[in-house]
Amino acid sequence: MRALAVLVVLAASLVAMSPRDAVAQQPPAPILGVEITMNQPEASVGDRVLLTLRIRHRADVAVTATPEAPPDVEFGKQNVTTLALPDGVVQTTVTWTVQPFVLGPVGLRAFPVAWVTQDGRTGRFLVQPPRFEVQPLRTADDTLLRPLKDPVAVPGGPPAWLRPALYSLAAIASLALVGTLLWILARQVRALLGRRRYGPAVAAIPIVITAESSARESLDDLAGLRLTDSDAFEQYYGTIAVVVRRYLSERIGFNAHALTTDELERRMTANGVDRWQARLVGGLLERCDSAVYAHRFPDPTSADHDLTVAYEIVELSRPGAPRIGVLPRGATA
């Protein structure tokens, strides 16, 4: 056991000290087989995807791997297991939970696997994780009007003469109701004029405006904005930042406008918001600040993705909204 521990330490040192290559390499002779898989090709923002690396090697070899997470992607705790196969070969299985905070295709960087034998020989090679797609919760056509279905004929309907008769009865009943209402209204008016005073005014029914409806209305106004110059980009991202901060202030109960992006992310976590959701908000606000203050403007497709992320934040911050970050079966946090 002490010799195996020394081998693992030497392999970890090789990963830290060796230079990074750009592409995956073929495994060396002591490594008998390498397989790296992702448990699902598609995920939603904040989902935890399971990345599994399986390495078959000789019994006198120890291996270790250290991946690097790109921006907007977080790696969870590493879990390592070993299994002795019947033919004398050892299979080392390493798993990570990968949690994306960006929409669109995600490509993880190739990372090194270091190996060391009991007689002191060492080496390393690269493995390339598969790509996966992060899909938005909000569909592209959820604001479009859909045509109504054609009417369905029901057999056994009433005879043809009954429909005009019913129309006539309905018209007579409507006229009688209108006449009754006019007669009651006339009596009330005569009573009011007789007393020479007016009754209390009828209060108008207020229109309830919620934090969610206000935020969605402001974001809907950005859907038709053409991003052709710097002024349009500043208005676009400035409006997104204001809407998100105003919505979080009204929903969570603190002044989000007075906080920096890092302070806002920490305050959300302290108020019980999931850390991945707070990081999603922080990433969007950082891109808004970069566009408004540093004048670093993305392409229109990325800008449209950022608007979709703003809708996602409003959707996920709704009271009682279900969590979408679910650990895959058999994975550890």
C-alpha positions in Angstrom: 0.0 0.0 0.0 2.9 2.4 0.8 4.4 1.8 -2.6 1.1 2.4 -4.4 0.7 5.7 -2.5 4.1 6.8 -3.6 3.2 6.0 -7.2 0.0 8.1 -7.0 2.0 11.1 -5.6 4.6 10.9 -8.4 1.8 10.7 -11.0 0.1 13.8 -9.6 3.4 15.7 -9.6 3.8 14.8 -13.3 0.4 16.3 -14.1 1.2 19.6 -12.3 4.8 20.0 -13.8 4.3 18.7 -17.4 3.5 21.2 -20.3 -0.1 21.2 -21.7 -0.5 19.8 -25.2 -3.2 21.1 -27.7 -4.7 17.7 -28.8 -5.3 14.2 -27.3 -2.5 11.7 -27.7 -2.4 7.9 -28.0 -1.9 6.2 -24.6 1.6 4.6 -24.0 2.4 0.9 -23.7 1.7 0.5 -19.9 -1.8 1.8 -20.6 -4.0 -1.0 -22.1 -7.1 1.0 -22.9 -8.7 4.4 -22.3 -12.4 5.4 -22.5 -14.0 8.8 -21.6 -17.8 9.3 -21.8 -20.5 11.8 -20.8 -23.7 10.3 -19.4 -26.0 12.6 -21.6 -25.4 14.6 -24.8 -27.8 17.5 -23.8 -28.4 19.3 -20.5 -30.1 22.5 -19.1 -28.4 25.4 -17.4 -27.2 24.3 -14.0 -27.7 20.5 -14.6 -25.0 18.2 -13.3 -23.6 15.9 -16.1 -21.5 12.9 -15.2 -18.0 12.7 -16.9 -16.4 9.2 -16.6 -12.8 8.2 -17.4 -12.0 4.5 -17.5 -8.3 3.5 -17.8 -7.2 -0.2 -18.1 -3.5 -0.7 -17.1 -1.1 -3.2 -15.7 -1.2 -4.0 -12.0 2.3 -2.3 -11.4 1.1 1.1 -12.8 -0.6 3.9 -11.0 -2.5 6.7 -12.9 -4.0 10.1 -12.0 -5.9 12.8 -14.0 -6.5 16.5 -13.4 -9.0 18.2 -15.8 -9.2 22.0 -16.1 -12.7 23.7 -16.2 -13.2 26.3 -18.9 -15.1 29.6 -18.0 -18.8 29.1 -17.1 -18.3 25.4 -16.4 -17.7 23.9 -12.9 -16.2 20.5 -12.0 -17.4 18.8 -8.9 -15.6 16.5 -6.5 -13.5 13.7 -8.1 -14.3 10.1 -7.3 -11.7 7.3 -8.0 -12.4 3.6 -7.9 -10.2 0.6 -9.0 -11.2 -2.8 -10.1 -9.0 -5.9 -10.6 -10.2 -7.8 -13.7 -9.9 -11.6 -14.1 -7.0 -11.3 -16.6 -4.7 -9.5 -14.1 -5.5 -6.1 -15.6 -6.6 -3.2 -13.3 -9.3 -0.8 -14.3 -9.2 2.7 -12.7 -12.4 4.7 -13.0 -12.5 8.4 -12.3 -15.7 10.4 -12.3 -16.5 14.1 -12.1 -19.8 16.1 -12.0 -19.7 18.8 -14.7 -22.1 21.8 -14.2 -22.5 24.3 -17.1 -23.6 27.9 -16.7 -23.7 28.9 -20.3 -26.1 28.1 -23.3 -25.1 26.4 -26.5 -22.4 23.8 -27.3 -19.8 23.1 -24.5 -16.3 21.8 -25.4 -14.1 20.7 -22.5 -10.4 21.0 -22.8 -8.2 18.0 -23.3 -6.5 17.1 -20.0 -3.4 15.0 -19.1 -3.3 11.6 -17.5 0.0 10.8 -15.8 1.3 7.2 -15.1 4.1 5.8 -13.1 5.4 2.2 -12.7 6.9 0.5 -9.6 10.3 0.5 -11.3 10.3 4.3 -11.6 9.3 4.8 -15.3 6.8 7.7 -15.8 4.9 9.3 -18.6 1.7 11.1 -19.6 -0.8 11.4 -22.4 -3.9 13.6 -23.1 -7.6 12.6 -23.3 -10.3 14.7 -24.9 -13.8 14.7 -23.3 -16.8 14.6 -25.6 -18.8 17.8 -26.4 -22.4 18.3 -25.1 -25.2 20.9 -25.7 -26.8 23.1 -23.1 -30.4 23.7 -24.1 -32.6 26.6 -22.7 -35.8 25.9 -20.8 -37.7 28.6 -22.7 -38.8 27.5 -26.2 -38.2 29.7 -29.1 -41.9 30.1 -30.1 -43.6 30.3 -26.7 -44.8 33.9 -27.5 -46.3 33.1 -30.9 -50.0 32.8 -31.5 -51.1 29.3 -32.6 -54.1 28.7 -34.9 -57.2 27.2 -33.4 -58.3 23.7 -34.4 -61.1 23.3 -36.9 -64.6 22.8 -35.4 -65.7 19.2 -35.0 -69.1 18.1 -36.2 -71.0 16.2 -33.5 -73.7 13.7 -34.8 -77.2 13.9 -33.3 -77.4 17.7 -33.2 -80.7 19.6 -32.8 -83.0 20.1 -35.8 -82.4 23.1 -38.2 -85.5 25.0 -37.0 -84.5 24.9 -33.4 -81.4 27.1 -33.8 -83.3 30.2 -35.2 -85.9 29.8 -32.5 -83.2 29.8 -29.8 -81.6 32.9 -31.3 -85.0 34.7 -31.2 -85.6 33.7 -27.6 -82.1 34.9 -26.6 -82.7 38.2 -28.4 -86.0 38.7 -26.6 -84.5 37.8 -23.2 -81.6 40.2 -23.9 -84.0 43.1 -24.8 -86.1 42.4 -21.7 -82.9 42.4 -19.5 -81.7 45.7 -21.0 -85.2 47.2 -20.5 -85.2 46.2 -16.9 -81.8 47.6 -16.3 -82.7 50.9 -17.9 -85.8 51.1 -15.8 -83.9 50.5 -12.6 -81.2 53.0 -13.7 -83.9 55.6 -14.4 -85.4 55.2 -11.0 -82.0 55.6 -9.3 -81.3 58.7 -11.3 -84.6 60.3 -10.4 -84.0 59.5 -6.8 -80.5 61.0 -6.9 -81.8 64.1 -8.6 -84.6 64.4 -6.1 -82.1 64.5 -3.2 -79.8 66.8 -5.3 -76.7 64.8 -4.5 -74.5 62.2 -6.1 -73.6 58.9 -4.7 -70.1 57.6 -4.2 -68.0 57.1 -7.4 -67.4 53.5 -8.4 -63.8 52.6 -7.9 -61.9 51.3 -10.9 -60.6 47.7 -10.7 -56.9 48.0 -10.3 -54.6 46.1 -12.6 -52.2 43.9 -10.6 -48.6 44.3 -11.8 -46.2 41.7 -10.4 -42.4 41.7 -10.4 -42.4 38.8 -12.9 -44.9 40.5 -15.3 -43.0 43.8 -15.2 -39.6 42.0 -15.8 -41.0 40.0 -18.7 -42.6 43.1 -20.3 -39.3 44.9 -20.2 -37.4 41.9 -21.7 -40.0 41.5 -24.4 -39.3 45.1 -25.5 -35.7 44.1 -26.3 -36.7 41.2 -28.6 -37.2 43.6 -31.6 -34.1 45.8 -31.0 -31.6 45.7 -33.8 -28.0 45.6 -32.6 -26.4 47.6 -35.4 -24.2 50.1 -33.4 -22.6 50.7 -30.0 -25.6 52.7 -28.7 -28.0 49.8 -29.4 -25.7 47.3 -27.6 -25.4 49.7 -24.6 -29.2 50.1 -24.4 -29.7 46.3 -24.8 -27.3 45.2 -22.1 -28.0 48.2 -19.8 -31.7 47.3 -19.9 -31.0 43.6 -19.1 -28.8 44.6 -16.1 -31.5 47.0 -14.7 -34.3 44.5 -15.2 -32.5 41.6 -13.5 -31.3 43.7 -10.6 -34.8 45.2 -10.1 -36.5 41.8 -10.3 -34.0 40.3 -7.7 -34.5 43.3 -5.4 -38.3 42.8 -5.4 -38.2 39.0 -5.3 -35.5 38.4 -2.7 -35.8 41.6 -0.6 -32.6 43.5 -0.8 -31.2 46.4 -2.8 -29.5 44.7 -5.7 -28.8 48.1 -7.4 -26.4 49.1 -4.6 -24.2 45.9 -4.9 -21.4 45.0 -7.2 -21.7 41.8 -9.2 -19.6 39.8 -6.7 -21.4 41.3 -3.7 -24.8 40.4 -5.3 -23.7 36.8 -6.0 -22.6 36.4 -2.3 -25.8 38.1 -1.0 -28.0 35.8 -3.1 -26.2 32.7 -1.7 -26.6 34.1 1.9 -30.3 34.5 1.3 -30.8 30.9 0.4 -30.5 31.0 -3.4 -28.7 28.0 -4.9 -25.0 28.7 -5.6 -25.3 27.7 -9.3 -28.3 30.1 -9.8 -26.3 32.9 -8.1 -23.4 32.2 -10.4 -25.7 32.3 -13.5 -26.8 35.8 -12.4 -23.3 36.9 -11.8 -22.1 35.7 -15.2 -24.9 37.5 -17.1 -24.3 40.8 -15.1 -20.5 40.6 -15.8 -21.3 40.4 -19.6 -23.7 43.3 -19.2 -21.0 45.4 -17.5 -18.4 44.5 -20.1 -20.8 45.7 -22.9 -21.9 48.9 -21.2 -18.7 50.1 -19.5 -15.9 48.4 -21.5 -17.6 48.5 -24.9 -16.9 44.8 -25.5 -19.8 43.8 -27.6 -20.6 40.1 -28.5 -22.1 38.9 -31.8 -25.9 39.2 -32.2 -26.3 35.4 -31.6 -24.6 35.6 -28.2 -26.6 38.7 -27.3 -29.8 36.8 -28.1 -28.5 33.9 -25.8 -28.0 36.5 -23.0 -31.6 37.7 -23.4 -32.7 34.0 -23.1 -30.6 33.7 -19.9 -32.4 36.7 -18.5 -35.7 35.0 -19.1 -34.3 31.9 -17.5 -33.4 33.9 -14.3 -36.9 35.2 -14.0 -38.3 31.7 -14.6 -36.1 30.0 -12.0 -36.5 32.8 -9.4 -40.3 32.4 -9.4 -41.6 31.3 -5.9 -42.1 27.5 -5.9 -40.2 27.0 -9.2 -38.6 23.4 -9.4 -34.9 23.0 -9.2 -33.3 21.8 -12.4 -29.8 21.0 -11.0 -30.2 17.2 -10.4 -27.3 14.9 -9.7 -27.2 11.9 -12.1 -27.9 8.5 -10.6 -24.9 7.1 -8.8 -22.9 10.4 -8.8 -21.7 12.3 -5.8 -21.9 16.1 -5.2 
